[in-house]
């Protein structure tokens, strides 16, 4: 069992709005001390202790009509990182990630949804603390967790159908929604372990945030 993973550090981040203010460019730098120890389990697993320092550049485009339940528009977030130091890394290395959300209205009550996400270490062998995973992030919470790797992708098509409208003192609208997640985390020389899930549920836009009730079916390339 790995843990606890402890991080303590400082950094700065500055942003500048572009054009119509739907776009924002961000630059930042962070330095931290990481302490990731193995307290139970296989002693061959690495215990990592050292400094993480990195620079970041990001571009955010917010063209969706709602941050909670988008019905139309396009939004994306790009992040590029340059790691100067990281426990377990022998050299400096780069990483980048891209997340895209698109909603296309089909009439007054329906919308076609698409989420895309991907990340790469550009062929470098990323140290354990900087490897990508699926199944433990908001973008892929419905997928079964994967073994970490240096690259990843996620494709999530979905559908949204309006079924009711809430009183103004409660919120806005209620939707039935369904989507399919398909993705993988992989190393260049290793077989890709594809993960996928299908989800169906009801989501409501309330004054205190989204309320969701649903169910998921989860599978992978080697079992279902």
C-alpha positions as CSV (number, residue, x, y, z in Angstrom):
1,X,0.0,0.0,0.0
2,X,1.5,3.3,-1.0
3,X,1.1,6.4,1.2
4,X,0.9,8.8,2.5
5,X,1.8,11.1,-0.4
6,X,2.8,14.4,1.0
7,X,3.4,17.6,-1.0
8,X,4.5,21.1,0.3
9,X,5.5,23.9,-1.9
10,X,4.8,27.3,-3.5
11,X,4.3,28.8,-6.9
12,X,2.7,31.5,-8.9
13,X,0.3,31.7,-11.8
14,X,-0.7,34.7,-14.0
15,X,-3.4,35.0,-16.6
16,X,-4.3,37.3,-19.5
17,X,-7.7,37.5,-21.2
18,X,-7.6,37.4,-25.0
19,X,-10.0,38.9,-27.5
20,X,-13.6,38.4,-26.4
21,X,-12.5,37.2,-23.0
22,X,-13.6,33.7,-23.7
23,X,-9.9,32.9,-24.1
24,X,-7.3,33.1,-21.4
25,X,-3.6,32.5,-21.5
26,X,-1.9,31.4,-18.3
27,X,1.8,31.1,-17.3
28,X,3.1,29.7,-14.0
29,X,5.9,28.1,-12.0
30,X,5.8,25.7,-9.1
31,X,8.3,24.1,-6.7
32,X,7.4,21.6,-4.1
33,X,8.8,18.8,-1.9
34,X,7.2,15.4,-2.5
35,X,7.3,12.5,0.0
36,X,5.7,9.3,-1.4
37,X,6.4,6.3,0.7
38,X,5.4,2.6,0.6
39,X,4.3,1.6,4.1
40,X,2.8,-1.8,3.2
41,X,3.3,-4.2,0.4
42,X,6.1,-5.1,-2.1
43,X,9.4,-3.5,-0.9
44,X,10.5,-3.3,-4.6
45,X,8.0,-0.6,-5.2
46,X,9.7,2.8,-5.2
47,X,9.6,5.2,-2.3
48,X,10.1,8.7,-3.7
49,X,11.4,11.7,-1.8
50,X,12.6,14.9,-3.5
51,X,11.9,18.2,-5.2
52,X,9.4,18.8,-8.0
53,X,9.9,22.0,-10.0
54,X,8.0,22.8,-13.2
55,X,6.9,25.6,-15.5
56,X,3.4,25.6,-17.0
57,X,1.7,27.3,-20.0
58,X,-2.0,27.0,-20.5
59,X,-4.7,28.2,-22.9
60,X,-8.4,28.0,-21.8
61,X,-11.3,28.6,-24.2
62,X,-14.8,28.9,-22.6
63,X,-17.4,28.8,-25.3
64,X,-20.0,26.6,-23.6
65,X,-23.4,28.1,-22.7
66,X,-23.3,26.5,-19.2
67,X,-20.5,25.3,-16.9
68,X,-22.9,22.7,-15.3
69,X,-25.0,21.2,-18.1
70,X,-23.9,22.6,-21.5
71,X,-26.4,22.5,-24.3
72,X,-24.3,24.2,-27.0
73,X,-20.8,25.5,-27.6
74,X,-17.2,24.5,-27.5
75,X,-14.7,24.6,-24.7
76,X,-11.1,23.4,-24.3
77,X,-8.2,23.6,-21.9
78,X,-4.6,23.0,-23.0
79,X,-1.7,22.7,-20.5
80,X,2.0,22.2,-21.3
81,X,4.6,21.4,-18.6
82,X,8.3,21.5,-18.5
83,X,9.7,19.6,-15.5
84,X,13.1,20.7,-14.3
85,X,13.2,18.2,-11.4
86,X,11.1,15.3,-10.2
87,X,11.8,12.3,-7.9
88,X,12.8,9.3,-10.1
89,X,13.6,11.4,-13.2
90,X,17.1,11.4,-14.5
91,X,16.5,14.2,-17.0
92,X,14.2,17.2,-17.7
93,X,11.1,16.3,-19.6
94,X,7.9,17.7,-21.1
95,X,4.3,16.8,-20.9
96,X,1.1,18.2,-22.3
97,X,-2.6,17.6,-21.8
98,X,-5.7,18.7,-23.8
99,X,-9.4,18.5,-22.8
100,X,-12.2,19.4,-25.2
101,X,-15.9,19.6,-24.6
102,X,-18.4,20.2,-27.4
103,X,-22.2,20.4,-27.3
104,X,-24.4,20.5,-30.4
105,X,-28.2,21.3,-30.0
106,X,-30.6,19.1,-31.8
107,X,-33.8,21.0,-31.5
108,X,-35.1,22.6,-28.3
109,X,-34.8,19.6,-26.0
110,X,-31.9,17.5,-27.2
111,X,-28.1,18.0,-27.5
112,X,-25.3,15.8,-28.8
113,X,-22.3,15.9,-26.5
114,X,-18.6,15.0,-27.0
115,X,-15.7,15.0,-24.6
116,X,-12.1,14.4,-25.8
117,X,-9.0,14.2,-23.6
118,X,-5.4,13.2,-24.1
119,X,-1.9,13.6,-22.7
120,X,1.6,12.7,-23.7
121,X,5.1,12.8,-22.3
122,X,6.6,13.0,-25.9
123,X,8.3,9.6,-25.6
124,X,10.0,10.4,-22.3
125,X,9.9,7.9,-19.5
126,X,7.9,9.9,-17.0
127,X,8.7,9.3,-13.3
128,X,5.9,7.7,-11.2
129,X,4.5,10.9,-9.7
130,X,4.0,12.3,-13.2
131,X,2.5,9.3,-15.0
132,X,-1.1,9.5,-16.3
133,X,-4.0,7.3,-15.1
134,X,-7.7,6.8,-15.9
135,X,-10.4,6.2,-13.4
136,X,-9.3,8.6,-10.7
137,X,-9.9,12.0,-12.4
138,X,-13.1,14.0,-13.1
139,X,-12.7,13.4,-16.8
140,X,-12.7,9.6,-16.4
141,X,-14.4,8.9,-13.1
142,X,-16.6,6.1,-14.5
143,X,-13.7,4.1,-15.8
144,X,-11.9,1.3,-13.9
145,X,-8.5,2.5,-12.7
146,X,-5.6,1.7,-14.9
147,X,-1.9,1.1,-14.4
148,X,-0.1,4.4,-14.8
149,X,1.6,5.2,-18.2
150,X,3.3,8.0,-20.1
151,X,0.4,8.7,-22.5
152,X,-3.4,8.6,-22.4
153,X,-6.5,9.3,-24.3
154,X,-10.3,9.4,-23.6
155,X,-13.3,9.7,-26.0
156,X,-16.8,10.3,-24.5
157,X,-19.8,10.7,-26.8
158,X,-23.1,11.4,-25.1
159,X,-26.7,12.6,-25.4
160,X,-28.8,15.0,-23.4
161,X,-32.6,15.2,-23.3
162,X,-34.6,17.8,-21.4
163,X,-37.5,16.2,-19.5
164,X,-38.7,18.9,-16.9
165,X,-38.2,22.4,-15.6
166,X,-37.7,23.1,-11.9
167,X,-39.3,26.0,-10.0
168,X,-37.2,29.1,-10.0
169,X,-36.5,28.9,-6.3
170,X,-35.0,25.4,-6.8
171,X,-33.1,25.6,-10.1
172,X,-33.4,25.4,-13.8
173,X,-34.0,22.2,-15.8
174,X,-33.9,18.4,-15.5
175,X,-32.3,16.1,-18.1
176,X,-31.9,12.5,-18.9
177,X,-28.4,11.8,-20.1
178,X,-26.3,8.9,-21.3
179,X,-22.7,8.6,-22.5
180,X,-19.9,6.1,-23.3
181,X,-16.3,6.5,-22.1
182,X,-13.5,4.8,-24.0
183,X,-9.8,5.3,-23.2
184,X,-6.4,3.9,-22.4
185,X,-3.2,4.7,-20.6
186,X,-0.1,3.2,-22.2
187,X,3.6,2.9,-22.7
188,X,5.0,2.8,-26.3
189,X,6.3,-0.8,-26.0
190,X,3.4,-2.2,-24.0
191,X,0.0,-3.4,-25.2
192,X,-2.8,-0.9,-24.7
193,X,-5.3,-1.9,-22.0
194,X,-8.5,-0.2,-23.3
195,X,-11.1,0.7,-20.7
196,X,-14.7,1.6,-21.4
197,X,-18.0,2.3,-19.6
198,X,-21.6,3.1,-20.4
199,X,-23.6,5.4,-18.1
200,X,-27.2,6.5,-17.9
201,X,-28.8,8.9,-15.4
202,X,-30.8,12.0,-14.6
203,X,-29.1,15.4,-13.9
204,X,-30.8,18.5,-12.5
205,X,-29.5,22.1,-12.5
206,X,-30.1,23.3,-8.9
207,X,-29.2,26.5,-7.2
208,X,-26.6,24.7,-5.2
209,X,-25.0,22.9,-8.1
210,X,-25.7,19.8,-10.3
211,X,-27.6,16.9,-8.8
212,X,-27.0,13.5,-10.5
213,X,-28.4,10.0,-10.1
214,X,-27.4,7.3,-12.4
215,X,-25.7,4.0,-13.1
216,X,-22.7,2.7,-15.0
217,X,-21.5,-0.5,-16.6
218,X,-17.7,-0.8,-16.7
219,X,-15.5,-3.1,-18.8
220,X,-12.0,-3.3,-20.2
221,X,-10.1,-5.0,-23.1
222,X,-9.4,-8.1,-21.0
223,X,-12.7,-8.4,-19.0
224,X,-16.2,-7.1,-18.8
